[in-house]
Amino acid sequence: MRAYLTYLSKRLVQFAVVVFVGINITYLVTHMTPINPVEQSISAATTYGATSPEAIEMMRQSLRQLYGLEGTPWEQYVSFWKRVLVGDFGPSLSAFPTPVSQLILRALPWTVGLLLVSTLLTWILGNLLGGLAGYYRNSRILKAFGVLSMGIHPIPYYVVAFVLLIIFGFLWPVLPISGGATMASDRSNTLAFALDVVVHSILPVLSLMAVGIGGWFMGMRALVSNIVTEDYVVYAELAGVNRGKILRSYVMRNALGPQVTGLALQLGAIFNGAIITEQVFGYPGVGSLLISAVHAGDYSLVLGITTVSIVAVSATVLLIDLLYPLIDPRVEAR
Amino acid sequence: MRILRLLTVATGLALAATTAMSQTNVPGVPRNETIILENPEGTIKNPGWFNIWTINAGGQYTGLHQLALDTLWYIDPERGLDGVWENSLAAEKPIYNADFTEMTVKLRPGIYWSDGVEFTPDDLIYTVETQIKNPGMRWSALLALNVESVSSPEPWTVVFKLKKPNSRFHSLFTVRFNAIWIMPKHVFEKAADPQRFDFNPPVSLGAYKIHSFDPDGKWYIWQKRDDWQRTTLGRYGEPGPKYAAYIDPGPPDKRVIAQLNHNLDVVHDIAPEGMFTLTKQSPSLKTWFPNFPFAHPDPTLPSVIFNMQNPAFQNRDVRWALALLIDVKAVSMASYRGAATLSPIGIPPTGTHPDDYHIPLQEWLASYEIDTGKSKIKPYDPTIGNQIADMLRPTMKDQIPTDPAEIRKAFGYGWWKPNPQAATELLEKAGYTKRGNAWYTPDGKPFSIKLMVEGDSRPILTRAGTMIVQQWRQFGIDAKTEVAQGTTMLDRRIAGDFETLISWSVETYGGHPDLSFFLDSWHSQFVAAPGKTQSPRNWQRWSNPELDKIIEEVRRISFDDKRTVELGRDYAKLIVREMPIIPLMAYNVFTAMDETYWTGYPTAENPYANPVPNWGNSRSMMVKLKPKQP
């Protein structure tokens, strides 16, 4: 137990350092880019409207004050950390004065819903079919699936997404091609709205699954192919144990360890958002929000999103590290 | 295996069941009473924010500035509903005193906000005073710089006393694209801080009021007011659509699909390829020009912009040499697949400008002569439009007009002939030398040029820039493109961190000959020192005493003075002589309109408004649209 506590404290310190360094790097990168949010705002305000150079200079001064961009770089850095420690990322500079946290909280459920479902489905189906393919090596259907999934796996994601769009949005227009829900849908009717959201997520989920499933499939098939040659599996087969039971209890369970680790890491990365998916399908999630923040030079928002992501991924890794010594006796807490 | 078969069948059934759901189907908002338009802003980050007076806060083109807001005057980039100039909340044109230090506005009575409160002079005064009191609001600086006081000495009259003479002060309240919109005093005065007030739900002064909007920012639906007669649009008749939805339809391919599925009535802008797909596949498509080039020529002028503070481009002969190396036919094909409306002068060929400038200057352009040092040449070719039409005819067949007047309207009134020999002589005159296949500057360095392009964020101009660079390279200049996407391009443009750039620094009213909208900021008094931030719009950082003289005279005369056209022509001639920018073409906007549900869109044959749906003027469309299927 003592060894575990030492391990725990070391890992917690490591977690804090990783988060601190990660956020600082993001802060530095966003603040060192030549993008100036004040100029972006001025540009947005004057692109189409009549203006005068004198007025622009006045506007520049006012916006610096309004956005809290006055003071030395050190003062700005200290003020940033003071706010981050209480979970306040300040106002968005491209949607001023709406707080960054409000924008993230609005987008997060969409991303989490989309990626949680697609990641879990991809993982379950990929592992299930991969396991079956590794065990029933002569099945034609599974062989065909293997060829198909390995064929799709290397195709760039956006190509698959576009093909799905053309098929189900245009040639056979049965699925919505954009957004998270139907325009003006009644959100108070929870069941109908939930169904609507599910229907809108079919194409993004399908495209994520089409590309992602091959990786899990191949990984699981390789793991199972090794396990089926182990003595205990051969012995069970010779002893006439039901093949389904062998597959479930002897093969799959033993193969799942590394796959579970992979799943946990993917779940942590959900907070990054699925930038391309959300862009292609116009999905209102964190990925779309991040892209729009980058285009607008809104570094408050970029920092808010990346901080949430850094904390989420680091926390997942920490959790896995803390759980492994407890559940797998082969892993020591050192 | 049984499971797999079951899954397949279930998926098929589920897809079939969702067919109806994939169509735009808004409960309580019948499709045949709704016009659906694209909002090019995309998804709005803070959708519940309607306070347009705060800089860069929420969405603007969500229908907010097209349908809900109003101001004193409008200038249509085309012909307008009842002429180019429209008195909107003002009952008549602005009245200035002799030295332009005072502007009087007579307001239109009988106009009501959507909550039943009457619009009064107090709203206008409140708009001005609130913004002056709150620095950092959208028009605070402009009003603070100009307005000494604003008052209403008699009913329905507002008098602005100005800090200094300004013959164009009214332009702040005149919609070209947008303008200073009037605030509802009775709503804003209850807010603790007008800058942090979301104005949700917005109280409308237009013929529509908010019906609903997406909490995730993808759509806004506006509903026709029952009392639409009590709005400034009301005098033109009843708006056709009961509902107007402004949506984010997603990337370009999705817009094309959405329109082919009749789920998007007006597409703001798509690439030429998307438009060509629609012209082939959509029988209900309506475009600005009925045939090639289909697009609406925007009153902006994409050009090759020289950084005039760079010593390499300070000699006029060098700039002209570079212009004469451009084969504009190839640039037109590369950028717009030929669907470009060319302009050899610093004024876009759109709205009423062909009549005011392009046609009257034809004779002068044809006789314009350049002395290369070894010869005298006449560089203008008035037949370029015909040549492009001839090039396109084999593939586009009867899509290409045959009437010479139509060809000029579609492809422009001519451009410069490529003339490498004259370019050689001009460069040699400027002290440049050619050794082998490469050109060298007068101080013996390789003549290299970087042309900044925007990359994927503006593909048409990127293609144009790439073609121009290729043509310069073929001549022996070490030319390269450099990509600066989106915000980087904006930052580098204002910082003067470029050698040459493909963009526009000319924006006009389109429908009115006055050029002050962009020209005033070209005065040398506003040119920033090298390395300092340049204010809009003189990105070329050009200062010229002759230009200053023109601008100063424009400032001294009235907006409608006939002399503005003469001064505009003087400016156009000066640009030809000096070539601080190489004007290329109008920024053609491929706006696609679907006639499945609505008819009566503005077109080149009936140019009552700019069809691009994010322009404030596009409100005019509402009173002209009629249901296709009654």
Interface residues (C-beta under 8 A of the other chain):
Chain A: P34 I35 N36 E39 Q40 S41 I42 S43 A44 A45 T46 Y48 G49 A50 T51 S52 P53 E54 A55 I56 E57 M58 M59 Q61 S62 L63 Q65 L66 S92 L93 S94 A95 F96 P97 T98 Q102 L103 R106 A107 W110 I141 F162 L165 I166 F168 G169 F170 W172 P173 V174 L175 P176 I177 S178 G179 G180 A181 T182 M183 A184 S185 D186 R187 D196 V199 I202 Q279 V280 F281 G282 P284 S288 L289 S292 H295 A296 G297 L301
Chain B: M1 L4 A14 L15 A16 T18 T19 M21 S22 Q23 T24 N25 V26 P27 G28 V29 G42 T43 K45 N46 W49 T54 I55 N56 A57 G58 P135 G136 R138 S140 A141 L142 A144 L145 S171 L172 R176 F177 N178 A179 Q195 R196 S212 D214 P215 D216 G217 K218 W219 I221 A245 I247 D248 P249 G250 P251 D253 K254 I257 A258 L260 N261 G486 T487 T488 L490 D491 R492 I494 F517 D520 S521 F526 T533 S535 P536
